[in-house]
Amino acid sequence: MRLQRAEQERFAAQGFVGPFDLCSAAQMAVWRARLRPLLQRHARPPRGVKPRSDGGQVRVLSDAHLYEPLVWDLARMPAVVERLASLLGPDLLLWRSVFWCKQPGSGTVGWHQDLFRSEGKLAIKTVSCWLALVDTDRAGGCVQLLSGSHKRTETALGIDSPYATSDREVLELPAGVAAEDRVAMELRAGQFFLFDQLTAHGSGPHHGETERVGLALRYVPADTAASFQRPCVLVRGKDRSGRHALLRNRPTALNRWRFEARGLLRRWMPR
Ligand SMILES: O=C(O)CCC(=O)C(=O)O
């Protein structure tokens, strides 16, 4: 399940690699049905985005792995974690998760790089896994990536926002990016891809008929110099530094109330 050499080379050249299979579409339908109540109850428009009265909304739910055992289980699956180990080394932490739910009629998630910072520095070397909970194609607002963009800055790419959702009907190519560098990552339910935090990505408007749902899981090598304000989950190997606060046991819903009580969920997560 490790990445083949050619896949590692593709990741280095493009800034992403996939799709890979986590499970069958039928198995993912079971996961999705079990996760549906969580998303119905807790997914919200990203911070700064007004709820739309006509539906057609992008909704997110951050860090459910800290209190929802099913997300914790998905994030630790060998199909994901073993491939990540080929890129990030043997000791791995999960430090963040985000469900991305796009209702039919929702607009774009604009091009952005995930510039994760620790104490102001770009110190969090993250590789994300984006897992499809439903089939997602170009018409249904699948994630699109700019091949090779992890080697360029946002300014060089001509994209101006760290992150934005909008009602726009098209996800236009930034000026100066060649059309062949744009890749629409169409996935069937149960598939995933891996991408570097610096790879520019976004998603187009959703013209499909059912909600498009994906789970982005963000991983770092355990020896990262970054410090996190929330506990991480050790998904492989050891935290040899002993520096990180770890959530050691499979979580329970009670954790949600613990984190909320400490006000951490709201203060720490930007989306
Ligand atoms: O799912 C999407 O439409 C956007 C995903 C994204 O921006 C991310 O995972 O960082």
The ligand as an SDF file (V2000), in Angstrom:
LIG
                    3D

 10  9  0  0  0  0  0  0  0  0999 V2000
  -13.8430   20.3760   -1.1810 O   0  0  0  0  0  0  0  0  0  0  0  0
  -13.6580   21.4850   -1.6760 C   0  0  0  0  0  0  0  0  0  0  0  0
  -14.4360   21.9630   -2.4990 O   0  0  0  0  0  0  0  0  0  0  0  0
  -12.4590   22.2940   -1.2780 C   0  0  0  0  0  0  0  0  0  0  0  0
  -11.4670   21.4970   -0.4900 C   0  0  0  0  0  0  0  0  0  0  0  0
  -10.3620   22.3130    0.0710 C   0  0  0  0  0  0  0  0  0  0  0  0
  -10.2020   23.4710   -0.2060 O   0  0  0  0  0  0  0  0  0  0  0  0
   -9.4090   21.6870    0.9880 C   0  0  0  0  0  0  0  0  0  0  0  0
   -9.5660   20.5270    1.3560 O   0  0  0  0  0  0  0  0  0  0  0  0
   -8.4580   22.3810    1.3970 O   0  0  0  0  0  0  0  0  0  0  0  0
  1  2  2  0
  2  3  1  0
  2  4  1  0
  4  5  1  0
  5  6  1  0
  6  7  2  0
  6  8  1  0
  8  9  2  0
  8 10  1  0
M  END
$$$$
